Amino acid sequence: MRKFPLIPLLLAALLGAAAPVFAAPTLDEAIQAAVQRDPQLQQAASERALARGYKRQADSWLGGDPSASLSYYSDQIGSDYGYREMEAAVSLPLWLPGQRDARQNLAHAIGDQADASMALLRWRVAGEVLELIWSLRLAESDEELADAQWASARQLVKAVERRVQAGELARADLLMMQQDTLTREVDHENARMALDSANATWRAYTGLSEVPVLPADQPLLERGLDTTHPLLRREQLRVVQMTARRDDSRRRRQSAPEVSLYARRDRGSSLDPFGNSLGAEISVPFGMKYSTAPQVAEAEAALARARMGLASAKRDLELKRVQVGQELQRTRKALALAERQNQLADARMAMNQRAFDLGESDLFLLLQARSQAAAAARHLTRTRIEYQRAVSRYNHLLGEIPQ
């Protein structure tokens, strides 16, 4: 029976367990990380705080801040008959009928718009995250293809060296091949630098080092724009909020009435005993339209702007949908052409490679065929990614966020 040392096995197990595993985040996690770094997150938080403030005010049974007053009267400076009067009062502002309901509706409208603003922020950030991911996919494909072409050029230059040494090729062919290899190395270095730049942009925007893996084939949404779109939803709720604000301004044309409770202690002269009394008073101000006309007019103007914003959002989204749809059709056609072009370029390169190996063709024609095949392969790879990106853009424009 074979024996194994116990301590090395334990150390190996502990080291293996302690090795960190960095799993790629999901798209939802990447979007959430980017949202937390977005400056507009503060605006959504401030809207929620505003909604809570209006709700606390609307939940109160008082229409304003209560007040207390103390008064003292005496004839010491005048006739000095001993007149004294002391009074304490508490004033409580009340809601007029409909005012409290209007303020509660405004609080709910602001809260709903805050939620819609947060959903809109997430949708916009998701679009930026998707664009960065597709840019990374393009940069990665360029780097991988450039690396493969550089490796193929290095292998070919070795074969050319052997044939030059055997006297089958001229030294000028070797120099031409070395120059082509150097060009491939430069292309690879440029592609690597572009990939590093794309990764740096990703880290700066999301704060993450790993990139989510998107599904290979995304189904194209076969529907149009609807009211559930985050932008349209936010603009619709803005109209609702401005309508509630206008109604609130109209209800507050008249100042709040006040109920005052009094406690009085007084006497007519020094010969009279002090008397105690209680009293109540209600004050109802006359509501004049001109006193709140500016506030009502401003609310009406804000409502008109909100309605125009909703109409503009619908028009802009529909225009973008048409433009992105045309781009989708273009990339679909370009993909079919790129696949055919790549097949022809591969066939030509294979033919020139066989001819070169048999000594029936020179190196220049082979390098030309290899260059065209490499360009066709790069174009095909980029076109595939661009088509997938066009599908992603179209779906995102319709309000879809892939999970």
TAPE-V280250 format. One record per pair of residues at least 12 apart in sequence whose C-alpha atoms are under 10 Angstrom apart, sorted by sequence separation. I is the first residue (numbers start at 1). J is the second residue. D is the distance in Angstrom with one decimal. If there is no record, write none. Layout:
I,J,D  I,J,D
This chain:
72,84,7.6  73,85,4.9  74,86,8.9  161,173,9.1  162,174,9.8  199,211,8.9  264,276,5.7  265,277,6.4  353,365,9.2  354,366,9.4  72,85,5.6  73,86,6.4  160,173,7.6  161,174,6.4  263,276,7.5  264,277,5.1  265,278,8.9  352,365,7.0  353,366,6.2  71,85,8.0  72,86,4.5  73,87,8.8  160,174,6.1  161,175,9.7  263,277,6.0  264,278,6.1  352,366,5.4  353,367,9.3  71,86,5.8  72,87,6.4  159,174,9.6  160,175,9.7  262,277,8.2  263,278,4.6  264,279,7.9  351,366,9.0  352,367,9.0  70,86,7.6  71,87,5.1  72,88,9.0  157,173,9.6  158,174,9.2  161,177,9.3  262,278,5.5  263,279,6.5  349,365,9.2  350,366,9.2  352,368,9.3  353,369,8.7  70,87,5.8  71,88,6.5  157,174,7.0  160,177,7.6  161,178,9.7  261,278,7.5  262,279,4.8  263,280,9.0  349,366,6.9  352,369,6.9  353,370,8.8  69,87,8.2  70,88,4.6  71,89,8.6  156,174,9.9  157,175,9.3  160,178,9.5  261,279,5.8  262,280,5.9  348,366,9.2  349,367,8.8  351,369,9.1  352,370,8.7  69,88,5.8  70,89,6.5  157,176,9.4  158,177,9.5  260,279,8.2  261,280,4.5  262,281,8.1  349,368,8.6  350,369,8.7  68,88,7.5  69,89,5.2  70,90,9.1  157,177,5.9  158,178,9.6  260,280,5.5  261,281,6.5  349,369,5.0  350,370,9.0  68,89,5.6  69,90,6.5  156,177,7.9  157,178,6.5  259,280,7.2  260,281,5.0  261,282,8.9  348,369,6.5  349,370,5.8  67,89,8.4  68,90,4.4  69,91,8.3  156,178,9.5  157,179,9.8  259,281,5.7  260,282,6.2  347,369,9.5  348,370,8.7  349,371,9.0  67,90,5.8  68,91,6.2  154,177,9.0  157,180,9.1  258,281,8.0  259,282,4.4  260,283,8.1  346,369,8.4  349,372,8.3  350,373,9.7  66,90,7.2  67,91,5.2  68,92,9.0  153,177,7.8  154,178,8.4  157,181,7.5  258,282,5.6  259,283,6.5  345,369,7.2  346,370,8.4  348,372,9.1  349,373,6.6  66,91,5.6  67,92,6.9  153,178,8.5  156,181,8.8  257,282,7.1  258,283,5.1  259,284,8.9  345,370,8.3  348,373,8.1  349,374,9.6  65,91,8.9  66,92,4.8  67,93,8.8  154,180,9.5  155,181,9.5  257,283,5.4  258,284,6.7  345,371,9.3  346,372,8.8  347,373,8.8  65,92,7.4  66,93,6.3  153,180,7.4  154,181,6.3  256,283,8.9  257,284,4.5  258,285,8.9  345,372,6.4  346,373,5.7  64,92,7.7  65,93,6.9  66,94,9.5  153,181,5.3  154,182,9.3  256,284,7.3  257,285,6.4  344,372,9.9  345,373,4.7  346,374,8.8  63,92,8.1  64,93,5.4  65,94,9.6  152,181,8.8  153,182,8.9  255,284,8.0  256,285,7.4  257,286,9.5  344,373,8.4  345,374,8.4  62,92,6.9  63,93,5.2  64,94,7.1  150,180,9.2  151,181,8.7  153,183,9.6  154,184,9.2  254,284,9.0  255,285,6.2  256,286,9.8  342,372,9.0  343,373,8.8  345,375,8.9  346,376,8.5  61,92,9.9  62,93,5.8  63,94,4.5  64,95,8.3  150,181,6.5  153,184,7.3  154,185,9.5  254,285,6.9  255,286,7.7  256,287,9.5  341,372,9.8  342,373,6.7  345,376,6.7  346,377,8.6  61,93,9.2  62,94,5.0  63,95,4.6  149,181,8.8  150,182,8.4  152,184,9.4  153,185,9.1  254,286,6.5  255,287,6.6  341,373,8.9  342,374,8.8  344,376,9.0  345,377,8.5  61,94,7.3  62,95,6.4  63,96,8.0  150,183,8.5  151,184,8.7  253,286,9.4  254,287,3.9  255,288,9.4  342,375,8.7  343,376,8.6  60,94,9.9  61,95,7.5  150,184,4.9  151,185,8.9  253,287,5.8  254,288,6.9  341,375,10.0  342,376,5.0  343,377,9.1  60,95,9.6  149,184,6.6  150,185,5.8  252,287,8.7  253,288,6.9  254,289,8.2  341,376,6.4  342,377,5.9  63,99,8.5  148,184,9.4  149,185,8.7  150,186,9.0  253,289,6.3  255,291,10.0  340,376,9.5  341,377,8.8  342,378,9.1  58,95,9.7  63,100,7.8  147,184,8.1  150,187,8.3  253,290,8.7  254,291,8.7  255,292,9.8  339,376,8.5  342,379,8.3  62,100,9.2  146,184,6.9  147,185,8.0  149,187,9.3  150,188,7.0  253,291,7.3  254,292,8.3  338,376,7.1  339,377,8.7  341,379,9.2  342,380,6.8  61,100,8.5  146,185,8.0  149,188,8.4  250,289,9.1  253,292,5.5  338,377,8.4  341,380,8.3  342,381,9.9  60,100,8.7  146,186,9.2  147,187,8.6  148,188,9.0  252,292,7.9  253,293,8.1  338,378,9.6  339,379,9.1  340,380,9.2  58,99,8.9  59,100,8.1  146,187,6.3  147,188,5.7  338,379,6.7  339,380,6.2  58,100,5.7  59,101,9.6  145,187,9.8  146,188,4.8  147,189,8.9  250,292,8.2  253,295,9.0  338,380,5.1  339,381,9.3  57,100,8.8  58,101,7.6  145,188,8.3  146,189,8.5  249,292,7.8  250,293,9.0  252,295,9.6  253,296,8.4  337,380,8.8  338,381,8.8  58,102,8.6  59,103,9.1  143,187,8.6  144,188,8.4  146,190,9.1  147,191,8.8  249,293,9.1  252,296,9.3  335,379,9.0  336,380,9.1  338,382,9.6  339,383,9.2  58,103,5.6  59,104,7.6  142,187,9.3  143,188,6.2  146,191,7.0  147,192,9.0  249,294,9.8  250,295,8.6  251,296,9.7  334,379,9.7  335,380,6.8  338,383,7.2  339,384,9.3  57,103,7.9  58,104,5.2  142,188,8.3  143,189,8.3  145,191,9.1  146,192,8.8  249,295,6.5  250,296,6.3  334,380,8.9  335,381,9.1  337,383,9.7  338,384,8.9  57,104,8.4  58,105,8.9  143,190,8.4  144,191,8.5  249,296,5.5  250,297,9.8  335,382,9.2  336,383,9.3  55,103,7.8  56,104,9.1  58,106,9.1  142,190,9.5  143,191,4.8  144,192,8.9  248,296,8.9  249,297,9.2  335,383,5.6  336,384,9.5  54,103,7.0  55,104,6.2  58,107,7.7  142,191,6.0  143,192,5.6  246,295,8.6  247,296,8.6  249,298,9.4  250,299,9.2  334,383,6.9  335,384,6.2  54,104,7.3  55,105,9.0  57,107,9.0  141,191,9.1  142,192,8.4  143,193,8.9  245,295,9.9  246,296,6.3  249,299,7.2  333,383,9.8  334,384,9.0  335,385,9.5  54,105,9.5  55,106,8.4  56,107,8.8  140,191,8.1  143,194,8.3  245,296,9.0  246,297,8.5  248,299,9.2  249,300,9.5  332,383,8.6  335,386,8.9  54,106,7.4  55,107,5.2  139,191,6.8  140,192,8.3  142,194,9.0  143,195,7.1  246,298,8.4  247,299,8.6  331,383,6.8  332,384,8.7  334,386,9.7  335,387,7.3  51,104,9.7  54,107,5.0  55,108,7.5  139,192,8.0  142,195,8.5  245,298,9.9  246,299,4.9  247,300,9.4  331,384,8.2  334,387,8.7  53,107,7.9  54,108,8.6  139,193,9.2  140,194,8.9  141,195,9.3  245,299,6.4  246,300,6.1  331,385,9.6  332,386,9.2  333,387,9.4  51,106,8.2  52,107,7.2  55,110,9.6  139,194,6.3  140,195,6.2  244,299,9.3  245,300,8.9  246,301,9.3  331,386,6.8  332,387,6.2  51,107,5.0  52,108,9.1  54,110,8.6  55,111,9.2  138,194,9.8  139,195,5.0  140,196,9.5  243,299,8.0  246,302,8.6  331,387,5.2  332,388,9.4  50,107,8.1  51,108,7.0  54,111,9.5  138,195,8.7  139,196,8.7  242,299,6.8  243,300,8.1  245,302,9.1  246,303,7.5  330,387,8.7  331,388,8.9  51,109,8.0  52,110,8.9  136,194,9.1  137,195,9.1  139,197,9.2  140,198,9.3  242,300,8.0  245,303,8.5  328,386,8.9  329,387,8.9  331,389,9.5  332,390,9.1  48,107,9.7  51,110,5.2  52,111,7.6  135,194,9.9  136,195,6.8  139,198,7.2  140,199,9.9  242,301,9.2  243,302,8.9  244,303,9.3  327,386,9.7  328,387,6.7  331,390,7.5  332,391,9.8  50,110,7.4  51,111,5.0  135,195,9.0  136,196,9.3  138,198,9.6  139,199,9.3  242,302,6.4  243,303,6.1  327,387,8.8  328,388,9.0  330,390,9.5  331,391,9.6  49,110,9.6  50,111,8.0  51,112,8.7  136,197,9.3  137,198,9.4  241,302,9.8  242,303,4.9  243,304,9.5  328,389,8.9  329,390,8.9  48,110,7.5  49,111,8.7  51,113,9.2  136,198,5.8  241,303,8.4  242,304,8.6  328,390,5.3  329,391,9.8  47,110,6.9  48,111,5.8  51,114,8.1  135,198,6.9  136,199,7.0  239,302,8.8  240,303,8.6  242,305,9.2  243,306,9.3  327,390,6.8  328,391,6.6  47,111,7.1  48,112,8.8  50,114,9.2  134,198,10.0  135,199,9.4  238,302,9.7  239,303,6.2  242,306,7.1  326,390,9.6  327,391,9.4  328,392,9.7  47,112,9.6  48,113,8.7  49,114,9.2  133,198,8.9  136,201,9.5  238,303,8.4  239,304,8.4  241,306,9.1  242,307,9.2  325,390,8.2  328,393,8.9  47,113,7.9  48,114,5.6  132,198,7.6  133,199,9.4  136,202,8.4  239,305,8.7  240,306,8.9  324,390,7.1  325,391,8.8  327,393,9.8  328,394,7.7  44,111,9.8  47,114,5.3  48,115,7.9  132,199,8.9  135,202,9.6  238,305,9.7  239,306,5.2  240,307,9.6  324,391,8.8  327,394,9.2  46,114,8.4  47,115,8.8  238,306,6.1  239,307,6.0  325,393,9.3  44,113,8.9  45,114,7.7  48,117,10.0  132,201,7.9  133,202,7.9  237,306,9.2  238,307,8.4  239,308,9.4  324,393,7.2  325,394,6.7  44,114,5.6  45,115,9.5  47,117,8.7  48,118,9.9  132,202,6.4  236,306,8.2  239,309,8.8  324,394,6.0  43,114,8.6  44,115,7.6  47,118,9.8  235,306,7.0  236,307,8.1  238,309,8.9  239,310,7.8  323,394,9.5  324,395,9.7  44,116,8.9  45,117,9.7  235,307,8.0  238,310,8.5  321,393,9.4  322,394,9.5  44,117,6.1  45,118,8.7  129,202,8.2  132,205,9.0  235,308,9.5  236,309,9.0  237,310,9.5  321,394,7.0  324,397,8.4  43,117,8.5  44,118,5.8  132,206,9.9  137,211,9.9  235,309,6.7  236,310,6.4  320,394,9.1  321,395,9.6  43,118,8.9  44,119,9.6  136,211,8.7  235,310,5.1  236,311,9.6  41,117,9.1  44,120,10.0  129,205,8.2  137,213,9.8  234,310,8.7  235,311,8.8  321,397,6.8  40,117,9.4  41,118,7.5  44,121,8.6  128,205,9.0  129,206,8.0  137,214,9.9  232,309,9.5  233,310,9.1  235,312,9.7  236,313,10.0  320,397,7.8  321,398,7.8  40,118,9.0  43,121,10.0  133,211,7.2  232,310,6.7  235,313,7.6  320,398,10.0  132,211,9.5  133,212,7.8  231,310,8.8  232,311,9.1  235,314,9.5  318,397,9.4  41,121,7.6  125,205,9.8  133,213,8.6  134,214,9.2  232,312,9.9  317,397,7.5  318,398,9.5  40,121,7.4  41,122,9.5  125,206,9.8  133,214,8.4  232,313,6.6  317,398,8.5  129,211,9.8  130,212,9.7  231,313,7.2  232,314,6.9  35,118,9.3  38,121,8.7  129,212,9.9  231,314,8.8  38,122,9.7  130,214,9.0  229,314,10.0  232,317,9.0  35,121,7.4  36,122,9.8  231,317,8.9  35,122,6.4  38,125,8.2  227,314,9.6  34,122,8.8  35,123,9.7  226,314,9.5  229,317,9.8  35,124,9.3  225,314,8.6  32,122,7.7  35,125,6.4  31,122,7.2  34,125,6.8  35,126,8.6  31,123,9.0  33,125,9.9  34,126,8.4  225,317,8.0  31,124,9.7  32,125,8.7  225,318,7.5  28,122,9.9  31,125,6.6  32,126,8.8  34,128,9.2  35,129,10.0  224,318,8.8  30,125,9.8  31,126,5.6  34,129,7.8  30,126,8.7  31,127,9.2  225,321,8.6  31,128,9.0  224,321,8.6  28,126,8.6  31,129,6.6  27,126,8.6  30,129,7.6  31,130,9.0  30,130,9.8  27,129,8.5  27,130,8.7  27,133,9.8  123,229,9.3  124,230,9.1  123,230,6.9  124,231,9.2  122,230,9.0  123,231,8.5  120,229,8.7  121,230,8.6  119,229,9.6  120,230,4.9  121,231,9.2  119,230,6.1  120,231,5.9  118,230,9.2  119,231,8.6  120,232,9.1  117,230,8.1  120,233,8.4  116,230,6.8  117,231,8.4  119,233,9.1  120,234,7.0  116,231,8.2  119,234,8.4  116,232,9.4  117,233,8.9  118,234,9.2  116,233,6.6  117,234,6.0  116,234,5.0  117,235,9.2  115,234,8.5  116,235,8.7  113,233,8.6  114,234,8.6  116,236,9.5  117,237,9.5  112,233,9.9  113,234,6.1  116,237,7.6  117,238,9.7  112,234,8.7  113,235,8.5  115,237,9.8  116,238,9.3  113,236,8.8  114,237,9.2  113,237,5.4  114,238,9.6  112,237,6.9  113,238,6.3  111,237,9.7  112,238,9.1  113,239,9.6  110,237,8.3  113,240,8.7  109,237,7.0  110,238,8.2  112,240,9.4  113,241,7.4  109,238,8.0  112,241,8.6  109,239,9.3  110,240,8.8  111,241,9.2  109,240,6.4  110,241,6.0  108,240,9.9  109,241,4.8  110,242,9.2  108,241,8.4  109,242,8.6  106,240,8.7  107,241,8.6  109,243,9.1  110,244,9.2  105,240,9.5  106,241,6.3  109,244,7.1  110,245,9.5  105,241,8.5  106,242,8.4  108,244,9.2  109,245,9.0  106,243,8.5  107,244,8.8  105,243,9.7  106,244,5.0  107,245,9.4  105,244,6.2  106,245,6.0  104,244,9.2  105,245,8.7  106,246,9.3  103,244,8.0  106,247,8.7  102,244,6.8  103,245,8.2  105,247,9.2  106,248,7.3  102,245,8.1  105,248,8.6  102,246,9.4  103,247,8.8  104,248,9.3  102,247,6.5  103,248,6.0  102,248,5.1  103,249,9.4  101,248,8.8  102,249,8.8  99,247,9.1  100,248,8.9  102,250,9.3  103,251,9.1  98,247,9.7  99,248,6.9  102,251,7.3  103,252,9.7  98,248,8.9  99,249,9.2  101,251,9.7  102,252,9.3  99,250,9.0  100,251,9.1  99,251,5.5  100,252,9.9  98,251,6.8  99,252,6.7  97,251,8.6  98,252,9.4  99,253,9.9  96,251,8.2  99,254,9.8  96,252,8.5  95,252,9.6  99,256,9.1  96,254,8.4  96,255,8.5  95,255,9.1  96,256,6.3  94,255,9.5  95,256,6.0  96,257,7.3  93,255,9.2  94,256,5.8  95,257,7.2  93,256,5.9  94,257,5.6  95,258,9.1  92,256,9.6  93,257,5.7  94,258,5.9  92,257,8.4  93,258,4.2  94,259,7.4  91,257,9.9  92,258,5.4  93,259,6.4  231,397,10.0  37,204,9.6  38,205,8.6  91,258,6.2  92,259,5.2  93,260,8.7  229,396,9.9  230,397,9.9  232,399,9.7  34,202,9.7  37,205,7.6  38,206,9.2  90,258,9.8  91,259,5.6  92,260,6.2  220,388,9.7  229,397,8.7  230,398,9.2  231,399,8.3  34,203,9.8  37,206,7.2  90,259,8.2  91,260,4.1  92,261,8.5  216,385,9.7  219,388,9.7  229,398,6.7  230,399,6.4  34,204,9.4  35,205,9.5  36,206,8.7  37,207,8.1  90,260,5.4  91,261,6.6  218,388,7.3  220,390,9.7  221,391,8.6  228,398,9.4  229,399,5.0  230,400,9.4  34,205,6.3  35,206,8.2  36,207,9.8  89,260,6.5  90,261,5.3  91,262,8.9  217,388,7.5  218,389,9.6  220,391,6.0  221,392,9.6  224,395,10.0  228,399,7.8  229,400,8.4  33,205,8.9  34,206,4.4  89,261,5.4  90,262,6.8  216,388,8.2  219,391,7.8  220,392,8.1  223,395,9.4  225,397,8.6  226,398,8.1  227,399,10.0  33,206,5.7  34,207,7.3  88,261,8.3  89,262,4.4  90,263,9.1  215,388,9.8  218,391,7.1  219,392,9.0  221,394,7.9  222,395,9.1  224,397,9.8  225,398,5.7  226,399,8.9  32,206,8.6  33,207,7.0  34,208,8.9  88,262,5.7  89,263,6.4  217,391,9.3  218,392,7.3  220,394,7.8  221,395,6.0  224,398,6.9  225,399,8.0  30,205,9.9  31,206,7.7  33,208,7.8  87,262,6.9  88,263,5.3  89,264,8.6  217,392,10.0  220,395,6.6  221,396,9.5  223,398,8.1  30,206,6.6  87,263,5.7  88,264,6.5  219,395,8.7  222,398,9.8  29,206,9.8  30,207,8.8  86,263,8.4  87,264,4.4  88,265,9.1  218,395,9.1  221,398,8.2  30,208,7.5  86,264,5.7  87,265,6.4  29,208,9.8  85,264,7.2  86,265,5.2  87,266,8.4  221,400,8.7  30,210,9.1  85,265,5.9  86,266,6.2  30,211,7.9  84,265,8.2  85,266,4.1  86,267,9.5  30,212,7.3  84,266,5.4  85,267,6.6  25,208,8.5  29,212,8.7  83,266,7.6  84,267,5.5  85,268,8.5  24,208,9.4  25,209,9.4  26,210,9.7  27,211,8.3  28,212,8.9  83,267,5.8  84,268,6.9  218,402,8.7  24,209,8.7  25,210,6.7  26,211,8.2  27,212,5.5  82,267,7.8  83,268,4.9  84,269,7.4  24,210,5.3  25,211,6.6  26,212,5.2  27,213,7.6  82,268,7.1  83,269,4.6  84,270,8.5  177,363,8.1  22,209,9.5  23,210,7.7  24,211,5.9  25,212,5.3  26,213,7.3  27,214,7.6  81,268,8.0  82,269,4.3  83,270,6.6  176,363,8.4  177,364,8.8  180,367,7.9  184,371,9.9  215,402,8.9  22,210,8.0  23,211,9.5  24,212,5.6  25,213,8.2  26,214,8.7  81,269,5.1  82,270,4.2  83,271,9.5  96,284,9.8  176,364,8.1  214,402,8.5  215,403,9.3  23,212,9.3  24,213,7.5  80,269,8.5  81,270,6.2  82,271,7.7  83,272,9.0  85,274,9.0  87,276,9.8  89,278,9.7  91,280,9.6  93,282,9.5  173,362,8.6  174,363,9.1  214,403,8.8  80,270,8.9  81,271,8.6  82,272,8.7  84,274,8.5  85,275,9.5  86,276,9.6  87,277,9.5  88,278,9.7  89,279,9.0  90,280,9.6  91,281,8.9  92,282,9.4  93,283,9.2  94,284,9.9  169,359,9.3  173,363,6.5  177,367,8.0  64,255,10.0  83,274,9.8  85,276,10.0  87,278,9.5  89,280,9.0  91,282,9.1  93,284,10.0  168,359,8.4  172,363,9.9  173,364,8.0  176,367,9.1  180,371,9.4  63,255,9.4  64,256,7.7  66,258,9.0  68,260,9.1  70,262,9.7  72,264,9.8  74,266,9.7  89,281,10.0  91,283,9.7  63,256,6.4  64,257,9.8  66,259,9.7  67,260,9.2  68,261,9.5  69,262,9.4  70,263,9.7  71,264,9.4  72,265,9.7  73,266,9.0  74,267,9.9  75,268,10.0  169,362,8.8  62,256,9.4  63,257,8.4  64,258,9.4  66,260,9.6  68,262,9.9  70,264,9.9  72,266,9.5  74,268,10.0  75,269,9.3  169,363,8.8  63,258,8.9  74,269,10.0  62,258,9.6  159,357,9.8  160,363,8.9  156,367,10.0  153,367,9.5  153,370,9.4  152,370,9.8  149,370,9.1  149,371,9.3  149,374,7.2  148,374,9.7  146,374,8.7  145,374,8.1  145,375,9.8  145,377,8.1  146,378,8.7  145,378,6.8  144,378,9.9  142,378,6.9  145,381,8.9  141,378,8.0  142,379,9.6  142,381,8.4  138,378,9.9  141,381,7.0  142,382,8.0  141,382,7.5  138,381,8.3  139,382,9.3  138,382,6.2  141,385,9.0  137,382,8.9  138,383,9.5  138,384,9.7  138,385,6.8  137,385,7.3  138,386,8.2  137,386,9.6  135,385,9.3  134,385,7.4  135,386,9.5  134,386,8.1  137,389,9.8  134,388,8.6  135,389,9.2  134,389,6.4  133,389,9.4  134,390,10.0  131,389,7.9  134,392,9.4  130,389,8.4  131,392,9.1  130,392,7.8  131,393,8.4  130,393,8.3  127,392,9.0  127,393,7.7  130,396,9.1  127,396,6.8  126,396,8.3  127,397,8.5  130,401,9.4  124,396,9.2  127,399,9.8  130,402,9.4  123,396,8.0  124,397,9.7  127,400,9.8  123,397,9.3  126,400,9.6  127,401,8.3  124,399,9.6  126,401,6.9  123,399,7.2  126,402,9.0  123,400,8.2  124,401,9.9  123,401,7.1  120,399,9.4  122,401,9.2  31,401,9.8  28,401,8.8  27,401,9.2  28,402,8.3  29,403,9.6  27,402,7.6  28,403,6.2  27,403,6.2  26,403,7.8
